[in-house]
Amino acid sequence: MFTFGDSWYLVLAAIIFAIGAVGLVVRRNPLVMFMCVELMLNAVNLTFVTFSTLLDDVGGQTAVFFVLVVAAAEVVVGLAIIVAIMRRREGANADDVSLMRG
């Protein structure tokens, strides 16, 4: 049976992070940008778990736990802001964040 080495997981994490970074820069829809940030966080989590397994240390898995907690808090706040923007204006893009003033 073929097993993947640690380098394959790091390459996969780099590809996922690059897709998220390109999506964040190219797209203007706030919801898509939000999903791209989450994709980048998951790529970092995969890297943490890979190095944690490679070094036989629990520190990377602990960091993943804290990243997931921060991502959950980000989802709550970020999604509320995105929904507030989308309710004010259909088809809003990232430049419409100034609508949140006053």
N, C-alpha and C positions, 0 to 999 in steps of 0.2 A: 504494500500500500504506500502511496506517495504521501509524504508529509511536507508541509511547508516549513521552510526555515524562518528564522527571525527576520532576515532581510526582506522577505516577501511582505511581511506585515508592515514594515517600515516604508516600503515602496508603495503599498496600498494606501497607507496613511498620508504619504506625500501627495499621491494623486488625488485623494479625497480633499485634502486641504487646498490643493491648487484649484480644483473645481469650485470649491466654496469661495476662494479669494477672487477668482475670475468672475463668478456670478455676483459677488458683492460689488465689484467695480463696474461691471457692465450693466446690470439691471437697475432700474429706477423704481420698481414696484416695492413698497415697504415690506410687504409680506414675503416676497421672494428674497429680499435682502436679509430679512430676519431668518429665513430658512437656511440661507447660505452661511450665516454666522453660526447657527446650530450645527451645520455640517462641518465647519472648521473646528468647533469644539469637540465633536465626535472623533475627528482625525487626531486631535491632540490626545484624547483619551486612549485611542488605540496605540499611540506611541508610548504613552505612560505605561500601559499594561504590557506592551512588548518589552520595554526596558526593565520593568519590574520582574517579568518572567526570566529575562536573560540574566539579570544580576541576582536573582533569587532573593529579592528584597520586597517587603510589603509596602514600602514608602510610595511607590508608583501607584499601587492600587488605592492607597489612602488619598493620594492626590486626585485620582479619578473620582472618588466619592465626593470630595469637596467641589470639584469642577461640575459634577452633576447637580449638586445642591445650588450652586451659583446659577447654573443654566436653568434650573426650575424657577428660581426667583426672577431671572431675566424673562422667562416666558410669561410669567404673571404680569410683570410691569410692561414689558414690550408689547405684548398682545393687546393690553388695554389701551396703550397709546395708539397702536395701529388701528384698532377698531374705532377709536374716537376720531381719528383722521379720516377714515373711510366713511364714517357716517356723515361727516360734514361735506365731503366732496367725493362723488363717485369717480373712479379712475384717477385717484390721487397718486402722486409720485413722491419721491424722497424730498423734493424741493418744497413740498407743501407743509413741512413741519412748522413753518412760521404761522400756520393757521391756529396753532395751539396757544398763541399769545392772547391774553386778555379774553 
